[in-house]
């Protein structure tokens, strides 16, 4: 294998860090620390995007990195922090059943994602094509996190981490999406978080908690 | 060549035996500073050893030969382990004979003997500690093996000296994402195996949650001294495995002169100072886990190590 440039190596390490953060999120019980992990994921994403932009000399990637920094590292976490404080769930401790099993399922997903990425990698031409497997794994792990969680708030964090995984997949295989698509997605995300915020209050008004298991009581027996 | 190599083999063992209490003392000192206590002197562990060696040993009435033999066995397994790990030089005749998988076996032997001895007298504390130790051990061992496999795959050998030589022979700086995963897993295994804070509290002496202390509760005098020394040696050994796998810079490779060896000892000391301070900082920041959370902690370690292997397969570095 040809020796890789230092920037590419750093991006590969950052890809590893993304995967590590995804697993940490899967096992984290406290909402507050989960949100902090999401911020870290955003920081890693911005750093890797900037590095890809410098090594591939692509100006539009700088814009998308700036957009990510603004939206995913600053604005969305700030909105979510405020929501958390308003809902009074800052110190919430979500019970998770059987974390070791969850971890092993996650490991299976990672193997699946790596296998899935292999044929795509063979066709891609970017230097970072190998990290596509990691991006796919982050996406699948976020899905698993949404499935395993019972609280609405943590499911939203899972959704945002899913979007981070998609963004990373786009940067690693095709050097980012067209600007229009990226702007549209950013706007979607922002609106989604606002709508989620409104839903949180509705759910809590109805059931006195954000536990989604209670939604089942809507069913008629 | 051989005579010099054997001399360094013995010298390295003696260095490990002599430095291990100092390292433990340094970790204790850092912890005390971080907790705003006045710190014990750096050579406090040596004083403890001298005090214990001067006392008369008291044995339980029902103690068998196993109870008396265990401290010597445990201490010698740790010395053998120190002989295999290339902490100063890779020119070790013993390390060429036994690879890192044998090293894990040596650690396991020590663990089995200390657990058997703890159950031998038949006190409740002892057998409880032994059972807990075995639970932690059987979860930590696969994680440790996976960490080692990760490094073995990267450098293509199961012997620790070859791993160190492989890492030092790279000309350009190569970052290995797989080894970052393995490094995180290794730190978790180190904490669990050495009865450090998130899994066991090393500073408690009479508590229901203790693991290591519960096993050596019945020991006194020279037996206790040997066991304490062995546990300090174990921490030292784990630190040196970590240096060999992840921070090999400074270790003298095959055929190095006396100047480079002196430099290697200096580098080892610097690394130990930094690692001890980091360990103390981590221990001060983290709270003890409930015992039934320990499997979760070690599953994470195992998982990170396996992820390291997978990332190696995916990225090829």
Interface residues (C-beta under 8 A of the other chain):
Chain A: X1 X3 X4 X6 X9 X10 X12 X13 X15 X16 X17 X19 X20 X23 X27 X99 X100 X103 X104 X106 X107 X110 X111 X114 X117 X130 X131 X133 X134
Chain B: X172 X173 X174 X175 X177 X178 X180 X181 X184 X295 X296 X299 X300 X303 X304 X306 X307 X310 X311 X313 X314 X315 X316 X317
